[in-house]
């Protein structure tokens, strides 16, 4: 599966979009990451990098993110 573009991940992390279509694990992880970015906006690049690395190793997460 191809990697998700950084711009899409940044938008996902900085928005309040509905996560109800995602699995419980994905919702928990994204909520944690969103809070991290809200509390420290300078961390956005590190959080995006972490999320990209995770999607590279877990294809089910990438598929889940594609449905959001």
C-alpha positions as CSV (number, residue, x, y, z in Angstrom):
1,X,0.0,0.0,0.0
2,X,1.3,3.5,-0.8
3,X,2.1,5.9,2.0
4,X,-0.4,8.5,2.9
5,X,0.8,12.1,2.0
6,X,2.1,14.2,4.9
7,X,-0.4,17.0,4.0
8,X,-3.3,14.6,4.5
9,X,-1.9,13.4,7.8
10,X,-1.3,17.0,9.0
11,X,-4.9,17.9,8.1
12,X,-6.2,14.8,10.0
13,X,-4.2,15.7,13.1
14,X,-5.2,19.3,13.2
15,X,-8.8,18.9,12.4
16,X,-11.8,17.8,14.5
17,X,-13.0,15.5,11.8
18,X,-15.3,12.6,12.8
19,X,-13.4,9.4,13.6
20,X,-16.5,7.2,14.0
21,X,-15.7,5.1,10.8
22,X,-12.2,4.2,12.2
23,X,-11.5,1.2,14.4
24,X,-11.2,1.7,18.2
25,X,-7.4,1.5,18.1
26,X,-7.1,4.1,15.4
27,X,-9.5,6.4,17.2
28,X,-7.5,6.1,20.4
29,X,-4.2,6.7,18.7
30,X,-5.4,9.7,16.6
31,X,-7.0,11.2,19.7
32,X,-3.7,11.0,21.6
33,X,-1.8,12.4,18.7
34,X,-4.3,15.3,18.2
35,X,-4.0,16.2,21.9
36,X,-0.2,16.1,21.6
37,X,-0.4,18.5,18.6
38,X,-2.9,20.8,20.3
39,X,-0.7,21.0,23.4
40,X,2.5,21.5,21.4
41,X,1.9,22.7,17.8
42,X,5.6,22.6,17.1
43,X,5.5,18.8,17.4
44,X,3.3,18.4,14.3
45,X,6.2,17.2,12.1
46,X,7.4,14.7,14.6
47,X,3.8,13.4,15.1
48,X,3.3,13.1,11.3
49,X,6.5,11.2,11.0
50,X,5.5,8.8,13.8
51,X,2.1,8.3,12.1
52,X,3.7,7.7,8.7
53,X,6.1,5.1,10.2
54,X,3.2,3.4,11.9
55,X,1.2,3.2,8.7
56,X,4.2,1.8,6.9
57,X,4.4,-1.1,9.3
58,X,0.6,-1.6,9.8
59,X,-1.3,-1.7,6.5
60,X,-4.6,-2.0,8.4
61,X,-4.0,1.4,9.9
62,X,-3.4,2.9,6.5
63,X,-6.6,1.4,5.2
64,X,-8.5,2.7,8.3
65,X,-7.1,6.3,7.8
66,X,-8.1,6.2,4.1
67,X,-11.7,5.8,5.2
68,X,-11.7,8.8,7.4
